[in-house]
Amino acid sequence: MELLKFLQENDLEGFKENLDMDSIEEIDEEKNTILHHCVEKGAYDFVDALVYNGADPNVKNKYGETPVHIAARNDFDKIMELLLEFGGDVTIKNNHQRSALNLATTLKSKKVLRVIENSGMDYSATIGREKITHHRRFEEEY
C-alpha cells in the first residue's frame, strides 16, 4: 500500500498526488483499504480526500468491519459525519453481528451518537430488538 507511507509521514500533499482508484481499492492482508487505515489513525483530511475521490465508507475488511465501525469505536465524530455524508451506513454488521450503531452505543461514544442522531439518518431501520434497545439507550443516556 503505497499511500500508507504518506499517511504514516502525515504527507497530505504526497497522498493526494498519488491518489487513484487502484490505490483507493487496494487491500492489505486483513482486507483493510487505505480508508480503514486513515480512519483508524483519525486522519480527517486524508479521509476527506479519499471519500471525495470515491472511496467506499461501507467496504468490509476480513472482520466485517467498515470504516464506519472504526469511527464509531474510536468516537471520531467529525470523521463519522464525513463518512455518513458520503453514504456510510451505521447498520451494517461485522462478523460478530455488531453494527457501528451498536458499537457506539455499547462503548458510549457520545460524540458519534450525536452525529448519527443529527444526521437525519433513520438509524431505527435496524430491525428487531436491536432497534428498540439502541433507541431506548440513546434516549436515556444522551
OpenMM code with the backbone's topology and positions (N, CA, C; nanometers):
from openmm import Vec3, app, unit

residues = "MET GLU LEU LEU LYS PHE LEU GLN GLU ASN ASP LEU GLU GLY PHE LYS GLU ASN LEU ASP MET ASP SER ILE GLU GLU ILE ASP GLU GLU LYS ASN THR ILE LEU HIS HIS CYS VAL GLU LYS GLY ALA TYR ASP PHE VAL ASP ALA LEU VAL TYR ASN GLY ALA ASP PRO ASN VAL LYS ASN LYS TYR GLY GLU THR PRO VAL HIS ILE ALA ALA ARG ASN ASP PHE ASP LYS ILE MET GLU LEU LEU LEU GLU PHE GLY GLY ASP VAL THR ILE LYS ASN ASN HIS GLN ARG SER ALA LEU ASN LEU ALA THR THR LEU LYS SER LYS LYS VAL LEU ARG VAL ILE GLU ASN SER GLY MET ASP TYR SER ALA THR ILE GLY ARG GLU LYS ILE THR HIS HIS ARG ARG PHE GLU GLU GLU TYR".split()
positions = [
    Vec3(0.0834, -0.1184, 0.0000),
    Vec3(0.0000, 0.0000, 0.0000),
    Vec3(0.0881, 0.1250, 0.0000),
    Vec3(0.1034, 0.1794, -0.1158),
    Vec3(0.1896, 0.2967, -0.1316),
    Vec3(0.1384, 0.4175, -0.0526),
    Vec3(0.0071, 0.4348, -0.0485),
    Vec3(-0.0491, 0.5509, 0.0214),
    Vec3(-0.0255, 0.5467, 0.1716),
    Vec3(-0.0052, 0.4281, 0.2253),
    Vec3(0.0178, 0.4124, 0.3689),
    Vec3(0.1429, 0.4884, 0.4132),
    Vec3(0.2428, 0.4893, 0.3264),
    Vec3(0.3668, 0.5615, 0.3552),
    Vec3(0.3391, 0.7107, 0.3755),
    Vec3(0.2554, 0.7674, 0.2897),
    Vec3(0.2219, 0.9100, 0.3010),
    Vec3(0.1399, 0.9374, 0.4269),
    Vec3(0.0522, 0.8447, 0.4623),
    Vec3(-0.0259, 0.8587, 0.5853),
    Vec3(0.0659, 0.8564, 0.7067),
    Vec3(0.1575, 0.7615, 0.7097),
    Vec3(0.2497, 0.7486, 0.8231),
    Vec3(0.3388, 0.8710, 0.8383),
    Vec3(0.3724, 0.9334, 0.7260),
    Vec3(0.4565, 1.0534, 0.7285),
    Vec3(0.3737, 1.1817, 0.7413),
    Vec3(0.2412, 1.1657, 0.7494),
    Vec3(0.1490, 1.2785, 0.7558),
    Vec3(0.1694, 1.3750, 0.6391),
    Vec3(0.1952, 1.3181, 0.5213),
    Vec3(0.2206, 1.3946, 0.3994),
    Vec3(0.0935, 1.3973, 0.3142),
    Vec3(0.0055, 1.4911, 0.3442),
    Vec3(-0.1226, 1.5001, 0.2752),
    Vec3(-0.1052, 1.5323, 0.1274),
    Vec3(-0.0134, 1.6213, 0.0947),
    Vec3(0.0076, 1.6579, -0.0459),
    Vec3(0.0563, 1.5378, -0.1276),
    Vec3(0.1542, 1.4651, -0.0747),
    Vec3(0.2023, 1.3444, -0.1426),
    Vec3(0.0925, 1.2410, -0.1556),
    Vec3(0.0108, 1.2298, -0.0527),
    Vec3(-0.1029, 1.1380, -0.0514),
    Vec3(-0.1978, 1.1717, -0.1659),
    Vec3(-0.2351, 1.2997, -0.1751),
    Vec3(-0.3292, 1.3434, -0.2789),
    Vec3(-0.2716, 1.3261, -0.4189),
    Vec3(-0.1424, 1.3524, -0.4347),
    Vec3(-0.0780, 1.3402, -0.5657),
    Vec3(-0.0759, 1.1961, -0.6155),
    Vec3(-0.0742, 1.1003, -0.5246),
    Vec3(-0.0654, 0.9590, -0.5616),
    Vec3(-0.1988, 0.8854, -0.5517),
    Vec3(-0.3047, 0.9595, -0.5315),
    Vec3(-0.4377, 0.9027, -0.5141),
    Vec3(-0.4999, 0.8679, -0.6488),
    Vec3(-0.5375, 0.7422, -0.6657),
    Vec3(-0.6134, 0.6983, -0.7823),
    Vec3(-0.7015, 0.5807, -0.7397),
    Vec3(-0.7914, 0.5379, -0.8270),
    Vec3(-0.8862, 0.4324, -0.7886),
    Vec3(-0.8160, 0.3024, -0.7513),
    Vec3(-0.7070, 0.2695, -0.8191),
    Vec3(-0.6349, 0.1466, -0.7838),
    Vec3(-0.5827, 0.1536, -0.6407),
    Vec3(-0.5253, 0.2682, -0.6036),
    Vec3(-0.4713, 0.2810, -0.4679),
    Vec3(-0.5834, 0.2892, -0.3642),
    Vec3(-0.6961, 0.3466, -0.4014),
    Vec3(-0.8105, 0.3559, -0.3102),
    Vec3(-0.8668, 0.2172, -0.2806),
    Vec3(-0.8700, 0.1308, -0.3812),
    Vec3(-0.9302, -0.0018, -0.3667),
    Vec3(-0.8320, -0.1094, -0.3220),
    Vec3(-0.7038, -0.0768, -0.3156),
    Vec3(-0.6027, -0.1745, -0.2738),
    Vec3(-0.6291, -0.2199, -0.1303),
    Vec3(-0.6070, -0.3496, -0.1051),
    Vec3(-0.6290, -0.4036, 0.0294),
    Vec3(-0.5014, -0.4682, 0.0827),
    Vec3(-0.4904, -0.4704, 0.2158),
    Vec3(-0.3774, -0.5368, 0.2800),
    Vec3(-0.4168, -0.6803, 0.3151),
    Vec3(-0.3322, -0.7484, 0.3917),
    Vec3(-0.3564, -0.8897, 0.4243),
    Vec3(-0.4819, -0.9107, 0.5092),
    Vec3(-0.5289, -0.8076, 0.5763),
    Vec3(-0.6521, -0.8185, 0.6555),
    Vec3(-0.7717, -0.7571, 0.5827),
    Vec3(-0.7520, -0.7309, 0.4538),
    Vec3(-0.8539, -0.6733, 0.3661),
    Vec3(-0.8942, -0.5314, 0.4055),
    Vec3(-0.8038, -0.4616, 0.4740),
    Vec3(-0.8256, -0.3203, 0.5032),
    Vec3(-0.7879, -0.2383, 0.3812),
    Vec3(-0.8680, -0.1385, 0.3508),
    Vec3(-0.8322, -0.0423, 0.2473),
    Vec3(-0.7566, 0.0726, 0.3142),
    Vec3(-0.7068, 0.1622, 0.2336),
    Vec3(-0.6393, 0.2793, 0.2888),
    Vec3(-0.7383, 0.3631, 0.3719),
    Vec3(-0.8666, 0.3585, 0.3363),
    Vec3(-0.9667, 0.4313, 0.4145),
    Vec3(-0.9767, 0.3748, 0.5561),
    Vec3(-0.9732, 0.2426, 0.5709),
    Vec3(-0.9724, 0.1821, 0.7050),
    Vec3(-0.8550, 0.2379, 0.7867),
    Vec3(-0.7372, 0.2406, 0.7254),
    Vec3(-0.6169, 0.2875, 0.7954),
    Vec3(-0.6273, 0.4354, 0.8340),
    Vec3(-0.6776, 0.5168, 0.7425),
    Vec3(-0.6887, 0.6606, 0.7700),
    Vec3(-0.7888, 0.6887, 0.8817),
    Vec3(-0.9001, 0.6152, 0.8817),
    Vec3(-0.9987, 0.6338, 0.9885),
    Vec3(-0.9391, 0.5892, 1.1215),
    Vec3(-0.8717, 0.4744, 1.1226),
    Vec3(-0.8105, 0.4231, 1.2462),
    Vec3(-0.7144, 0.5254, 1.3059),
    Vec3(-0.6432, 0.5951, 1.2194),
    Vec3(-0.5470, 0.6953, 1.2658),
    Vec3(-0.6142, 0.8287, 1.3024),
    Vec3(-0.7405, 0.8428, 1.2664),
    Vec3(-0.8109, 0.9686, 1.2951),
    Vec3(-0.7675, 1.0812, 1.2043),
    Vec3(-0.7244, 1.0468, 1.0834),
    Vec3(-0.6684, 1.1436, 0.9892),
    Vec3(-0.7788, 1.2030, 0.9009),
    Vec3(-0.8486, 1.3011, 0.9545),
    Vec3(-0.9655, 1.3593, 0.8886),
    Vec3(-0.9371, 1.4043, 0.7450),
    Vec3(-0.8314, 1.4811, 0.7237),
    Vec3(-0.8038, 1.5349, 0.5898),
    Vec3(-0.7764, 1.4245, 0.4888),
    Vec3(-0.7149, 1.3163, 0.5329),
    Vec3(-0.6883, 1.2025, 0.4455),
    Vec3(-0.8195, 1.1305, 0.4126),
    Vec3(-0.9039, 1.1137, 0.5134),
    Vec3(-1.0357, 1.0518, 0.4931),
    Vec3(-1.1166, 1.1361, 0.3952),
    Vec3(-1.1136, 1.2666, 0.4133),
    Vec3(-1.1853, 1.3584, 0.3253),
    Vec3(-1.1404, 1.3410, 0.1802),
    Vec3(-1.0100, 1.3362, 0.1584),
    Vec3(-0.9571, 1.3186, 0.0227),
    Vec3(-1.0037, 1.1856, -0.0370),
    Vec3(-1.0056, 1.0825, 0.0443),
    Vec3(-1.0453, 0.9501, -0.0047),
    Vec3(-1.1926, 0.9436, -0.0427),
    Vec3(-1.2810, 0.9865, 0.0457),
    Vec3(-1.4240, 0.9758, 0.0139),
    Vec3(-1.4619, 1.0702, -0.0997),
    Vec3(-1.3983, 1.1853, -0.1061),
    Vec3(-1.4237, 1.2784, -0.2158),
    Vec3(-1.3853, 1.2165, -0.3504),
    Vec3(-1.2847, 1.1292, -0.3478),
    Vec3(-1.2374, 1.0632, -0.4700),
    Vec3(-1.2959, 0.9235, -0.4894),
    Vec3(-1.4016, 0.8914, -0.4172),
    Vec3(-1.4757, 0.7686, -0.4445),
    Vec3(-1.4526, 0.6501, -0.3536),
    Vec3(-1.3777, 0.6660, -0.2451),
    Vec3(-1.3579, 0.5538, -0.1525),
    Vec3(-1.4914, 0.5173, -0.0879),
    Vec3(-1.5154, 0.3891, -0.0739),
    Vec3(-1.6413, 0.3375, -0.0205),
    Vec3(-1.6358, 0.3288, 0.1321),
    Vec3(-1.7169, 0.4060, 0.2039),
    Vec3(-1.7144, 0.4004, 0.3502),
    Vec3(-1.7760, 0.2726, 0.4075),
    Vec3(-1.8359, 0.1897, 0.3201),
    Vec3(-1.9016, 0.0672, 0.3653),
    Vec3(-1.8263, -0.0600, 0.3280),
    Vec3(-1.7033, -0.0470, 0.2795),
    Vec3(-1.6256, -0.1649, 0.2417),
    Vec3(-1.5811, -0.2384, 0.3685),
    Vec3(-1.5935, -0.3720, 0.3651),
    Vec3(-1.5615, -0.4532, 0.4830),
    Vec3(-1.4211, -0.5117, 0.4744),
    Vec3(-1.3563, -0.5222, 0.5899),
    Vec3(-1.2292, -0.5943, 0.5982),
    Vec3(-1.2588, -0.7402, 0.6342),
    Vec3(-1.1571, -0.8188, 0.6641),
    Vec3(-1.1808, -0.9615, 0.6888),
    Vec3(-1.2609, -0.9867, 0.8167),
    Vec3(-1.2714, -0.8881, 0.9019),
    Vec3(-1.3512, -0.8993, 1.0247),
    Vec3(-1.4931, -0.8446, 1.0053),
    Vec3(-1.5206, -0.8013, 0.8835),
    Vec3(-1.6516, -0.7449, 0.8533),
    Vec3(-1.6663, -0.6007, 0.8973),
    Vec3(-1.5564, -0.5390, 0.9399),
    Vec3(-1.5618, -0.4001, 0.9857),
    Vec3(-1.5465, -0.3032, 0.8693),
    Vec3(-1.6288, -0.2022, 0.8722),
    Vec3(-1.6200, -0.0941, 0.7748),
    Vec3(-1.5479, 0.0246, 0.8404),
    Vec3(-1.5065, 0.1222, 0.7616),
    Vec3(-1.4522, 0.2441, 0.8219),
    Vec3(-1.5509, 0.3091, 0.9198),
    Vec3(-1.6797, 0.2905, 0.8961),
    Vec3(-1.7820, 0.3450, 0.9857),
    Vec3(-1.7730, 0.2787, 1.1233),
    Vec3(-1.7499, 0.1468, 1.1270),
    Vec3(-1.7309, 0.0767, 1.2546),
    Vec3(-1.6119, 0.1367, 1.3310),
    Vec3(-1.5041, 0.1609, 1.2583),
    Vec3(-1.3818, 0.2121, 1.3216),
    Vec3(-1.4056, 0.3517, 1.3797),
    Vec3(-1.4747, 0.4364, 1.3043),
    Vec3(-1.5060, 0.5712, 1.3544),
    Vec3(-1.5939, 0.5635, 1.4788),
    Vec3(-1.6896, 0.4721, 1.4789),
    Vec3(-1.7790, 0.4560, 1.5947),
    Vec3(-1.7017, 0.4076, 1.7164),
    Vec3(-1.6159, 0.3096, 1.6961),
    Vec3(-1.5386, 0.2515, 1.8065),
    Vec3(-1.4469, 0.3552, 1.8722),
    Vec3(-1.3943, 0.4466, 1.7915),
    Vec3(-1.2991, 0.5464, 1.8413),
    Vec3(-1.3628, 0.6815, 1.8755),
    Vec3(-1.4942, 0.6912, 1.8611),
    Vec3(-1.5685, 0.8148, 1.8884),
    Vec3(-1.5153, 0.9328, 1.8065),
    Vec3(-1.4849, 0.9053, 1.6787),
    Vec3(-1.4376, 1.0092, 1.5873),
    Vec3(-1.5589, 1.0760, 1.5218),
    Vec3(-1.6128, 1.1765, 1.5861),
    Vec3(-1.7362, 1.2381, 1.5402),
    Vec3(-1.7237, 1.3085, 1.4056),
    Vec3(-1.6185, 1.3831, 1.3849),
    Vec3(-1.6022, 1.4564, 1.2583),
    Vec3(-1.5839, 1.3592, 1.1419),
    Vec3(-1.5091, 1.2538, 1.1662),
    Vec3(-1.4905, 1.1525, 1.0618),
    Vec3(-1.6220, 1.0801, 1.0358),
    Vec3(-1.6969, 1.0492, 1.1407),
    Vec3(-1.8268, 0.9841, 1.1224),
    Vec3(-1.9189, 1.0719, 1.0392),
    Vec3(-1.9198, 1.2003, 1.0687),
    Vec3(-2.0020, 1.2950, 0.9934),
    Vec3(-1.9680, 1.2893, 0.8444),
    Vec3(-1.8407, 1.2874, 0.8155),
    Vec3(-1.7931, 1.2807, 0.6780),
    Vec3(-1.8326, 1.1486, 0.6115),
    Vec3(-1.8129, 1.0383, 0.6815),
    Vec3(-1.8480, 0.9072, 0.6258),
    Vec3(-1.9977, 0.8970, 0.5983),
    Vec3(-2.0793, 0.9489, 0.6880),
    Vec3(-2.2243, 0.9467, 0.6667),
    Vec3(-2.2633, 1.0335, 0.5478),
    Vec3(-2.1972, 1.1470, 0.5342),
    Vec3(-2.2237, 1.2368, 0.4214),
    Vec3(-2.1974, 1.1671, 0.2881),
    Vec3(-2.1008, 1.0770, 0.2865),
    Vec3(-2.0653, 1.0060, 0.1639),
    Vec3(-2.1214, 0.8634, 0.1605),
    Vec3(-2.2321, 0.8418, 0.2306),
    Vec3(-2.3039, 0.7152, 0.2185),
    Vec3(-2.2733, 0.6096, 0.3219),
    Vec3(-2.1984, 0.6434, 0.4263),
    Vec3(-2.1692, 0.5462, 0.5314),
    Vec3(-2.2968, 0.4960, 0.5973),
    Vec3(-2.2983, 0.3684, 0.6309),
    Vec3(-2.4167, 0.3037, 0.6874),
    Vec3(-2.3842, 0.2483, 0.8260),
    Vec3(-2.4501, 0.3010, 0.9288),
    Vec3(-2.4236, 0.2580, 1.0665),
    Vec3(-2.4935, 0.1275, 1.1027),
    Vec3(-2.5720, 0.0714, 1.0109),
    Vec3(-2.6456, -0.0516, 1.0414),
    Vec3(-2.5800, -0.1776, 0.9859),
    Vec3(-2.4731, -0.1633, 0.9084),
    Vec3(-2.4020, -0.2809, 0.8555),
    Vec3(-2.3379, -0.3557, 0.9712),
    Vec3(-2.3515, -0.4873, 0.9719),
    Vec3(-2.2981, -0.5684, 1.0823),
    Vec3(-2.1640, -0.6308, 1.0456),
    Vec3(-2.0765, -0.6384, 1.1457),
    Vec3(-1.9470, -0.7039, 1.1271),
    Vec3(-1.9621, -0.8544, 1.1483),
    Vec3(-1.8513, -0.9267, 1.1496),
    Vec3(-1.8560, -1.0725, 1.1642),
    Vec3(-1.9096, -1.1178, 1.2995),
    Vec3(-1.9134, -1.0264, 1.3962),
    Vec3(-1.9690, -1.0575, 1.5288),
    Vec3(-2.1125, -1.0066, 1.5418),
    Vec3(-2.1718, -0.9728, 1.4265),
    Vec3(-2.3107, -0.9248, 1.4205),
    Vec3(-2.3325, -0.7944, 1.4970),
    Vec3(-2.2287, -0.7101, 1.4974),
    Vec3(-2.2392, -0.5802, 1.5637),
    Vec3(-2.2312, -0.4693, 1.4595),
    Vec3(-2.3255, -0.3809, 1.4655),
    Vec3(-2.3255, -0.2659, 1.3754),
    Vec3(-2.2434, -0.1531, 1.4379),
    Vec3(-2.2127, -0.0533, 1.3577),
    Vec3(-2.1424, 0.0640, 1.4108),
    Vec3(-2.2294, 0.1343, 1.5146),
    Vec3(-2.3589, 0.1352, 1.4921),
    Vec3(-2.4509, 0.1937, 1.5893),
    Vec3(-2.4442, 0.1172, 1.7209),
    Vec3(-2.4395, -0.0149, 1.7126),
    Vec3(-2.4280, -0.0979, 1.8327),
    Vec3(-2.2977, -0.0693, 1.9059),
    Vec3(-2.1869, -0.0600, 1.8315),
    Vec3(-2.0572, -0.0301, 1.8937),
    Vec3(-2.0592, 0.1061, 1.9626),
    Vec3(-2.1123, 0.2051, 1.8937),
    Vec3(-2.1169, 0.3404, 1.9506),
    Vec3(-2.2003, 0.3435, 2.0781),
    Vec3(-2.3088, 0.2697, 2.0786),
    Vec3(-2.3954, 0.2651, 2.1965),
    Vec3(-2.3274, 0.1915, 2.3109),
    Vec3(-2.2726, 0.0744, 2.2816),
    Vec3(-2.2071, -0.0077, 2.3834),
    Vec3(-2.0868, 0.0635, 2.4440),
    Vec3(-2.0074, 0.1284, 2.3590),
    Vec3(-1.8860, 0.1953, 2.4056),
    Vec3(-1.9123, 0.3380, 2.4551),
    Vec3(-2.0375, 0.3779, 2.4508),
    Vec3(-2.0778, 0.5124, 2.4932),
    Vec3(-2.0003, 0.6213, 2.4191),
    Vec3(-1.9936, 0.6043, 2.2880),
    Vec3(-1.9285, 0.7025, 2.2006),
    Vec3(-2.0256, 0.8188, 2.1794),
    Vec3(-2.0328, 0.9052, 2.2784),
    Vec3(-2.1347, 1.0105, 2.2817),
    Vec3(-2.1301, 1.1043, 2.1615),
    Vec3(-2.0099, 1.1430, 2.1211),
    Vec3(-1.9991, 1.2371, 2.0092),
    Vec3(-2.0500, 1.1736, 1.8803),
    Vec3(-2.0156, 1.0476, 1.8585),
    Vec3(-2.0610, 0.9770, 1.7384),
    Vec3(-2.2120, 0.9563, 1.7428),
    Vec3(-2.2648, 0.9227, 1.8583),
    Vec3(-2.4099, 0.9047, 1.8697),
    Vec3(-2.4843, 1.0340, 1.8384),
    Vec3(-2.4296, 1.1464, 1.8794),
    Vec3(-2.4905, 1.2759, 1.8464),
    Vec3(-2.4880, 1.2997, 1.6950),
    Vec3(-2.3768, 1.2665, 1.6317),
    Vec3(-2.3659, 1.2833, 1.4864),
    Vec3(-2.4710, 1.1981, 1.4165),
    Vec3(-2.4852, 1.0743, 1.4607),
    Vec3(-2.5841, 0.9845, 1.3996),
    Vec3(-2.7243, 1.0416, 1.4186),
    Vec3(-2.7531, 1.0866, 1.5387),
    Vec3(-2.8850, 1.1440, 1.5666),
    Vec3(-2.9105, 1.2675, 1.4806),
    Vec3(-2.8109, 1.3535, 1.4675),
    Vec3(-2.8268, 1.4784, 1.3933),
    Vec3(-2.8186, 1.4619, 1.2421),
    Vec3(-2.7767, 1.3451, 1.1960),
    Vec3(-2.7592, 1.3237, 1.0524),
    Vec3(-2.8916, 1.3110, 0.9785),
    Vec3(-2.9970, 1.2838, 1.0534),
    Vec3(-3.1252, 1.2619, 0.9873),
    Vec3(-3.1374, 1.1204, 0.9347),
    Vec3(-3.0322, 1.0423, 0.9522),
    Vec3(-3.0340, 0.9039, 0.9074),
    Vec3(-3.1346, 0.8266, 0.9918),
    Vec3(-3.2067, 0.7383, 0.9290),
    Vec3(-3.3045, 0.6577, 1.0013),
    Vec3(-3.2321, 0.5411, 1.0656),
    Vec3(-3.1667, 0.5688, 1.1792),
    Vec3(-3.0925, 0.4636, 1.2474),
    Vec3(-3.1853, 0.3612, 1.3085),
    Vec3(-3.3135, 0.3898, 1.3144),
    Vec3(-3.4090, 0.2925, 1.3660),
    Vec3(-3.4423, 0.1871, 1.2610),
    Vec3(-3.3818, 0.1977, 1.1435),
    Vec3(-3.4072, 0.0990, 1.0390),
    Vec3(-3.3532, -0.0382, 1.0765),
    Vec3(-3.2674, -0.0434, 1.1776),
    Vec3(-3.2186, -0.1722, 1.2253),
    Vec3(-3.3375, -0.2479, 1.2805),
    Vec3(-3.3500, -0.3734, 1.2441),
    Vec3(-3.4719, -0.4474, 1.2777),
    Vec3(-3.4674, -0.5132, 1.4145),
    Vec3(-3.5851, -0.5402, 1.4664),
    Vec3(-3.5996, -0.6213, 1.5860),
    Vec3(-3.5568, -0.5540, 1.7142),
    Vec3(-3.5115, -0.6361, 1.8079),
    Vec3(-3.4742, -0.5904, 1.9419),
    Vec3(-3.3632, -0.4872, 1.9395),
    Vec3(-3.2694, -0.5057, 1.8460),
    Vec3(-3.1555, -0.4135, 1.8415),
    Vec3(-3.2047, -0.2699, 1.8260),
    Vec3(-3.3033, -0.2494, 1.7403),
    Vec3(-3.3576, -0.1152, 1.7180),
    Vec3(-3.4120, -0.0571, 1.8481),
    Vec3(-3.4939, -0.1331, 1.9155),
    Vec3(-3.5568, -0.0859, 2.0380),
    Vec3(-3.4515, -0.0581, 2.1451),
    Vec3(-3.3575, -0.1493, 2.1608),
    Vec3(-3.2518, -0.1343, 2.2606),
    Vec3(-3.1702, -0.0086, 2.2350),
    Vec3(-3.1270, 0.0130, 2.1111),
    Vec3(-3.0464, 0.1309, 2.0788),
    Vec3(-3.1245, 0.2587, 2.1038),
    Vec3(-3.2480, 0.2592, 2.0602),
    Vec3(-3.3276, 0.3801, 2.0745),
    Vec3(-3.3463, 0.4146, 2.2224),
    Vec3(-3.3792, 0.3166, 2.3028),
    Vec3(-3.4002, 0.3417, 2.4458),
    Vec3(-3.2716, 0.3873, 2.5136),
    Vec3(-3.1610, 0.3187, 2.4853),
    Vec3(-3.0335, 0.3575, 2.5469),
    Vec3(-2.9958, 0.4985, 2.5062),
    Vec3(-3.0125, 0.5270, 2.3787),
    Vec3(-2.9754, 0.6582, 2.3280),
    Vec3(-3.0585, 0.7665, 2.3963),
    Vec3(-3.1881, 0.7462, 2.4032),
    Vec3(-3.2766, 0.8449, 2.4640),
    Vec3(-3.2499, 0.8604, 2.6135),
    Vec3(-3.2210, 0.7493, 2.6827),
    Vec3(-3.1998, 0.7546, 2.8268),
    Vec3(-3.0659, 0.8169, 2.8648),
    Vec3(-2.9619, 0.7857, 2.7886),
    Vec3(-2.8270, 0.8239, 2.8288),
    Vec3(-2.7790, 0.9541, 2.7686),
    Vec3(-2.8388, 0.9983, 2.6603),
    Vec3(-2.7839, 1.1144, 2.5913),
    Vec3(-2.8899, 1.2193, 2.5782),
] * unit.nanometer
topology = app.Topology()
chain = topology.addChain("A")
for resn in residues:
    res = topology.addResidue(resn, chain)
    for name in ("N", "CA", "C"):
        topology.addAtom(name, app.Element.getBySymbol(name[0]), res)
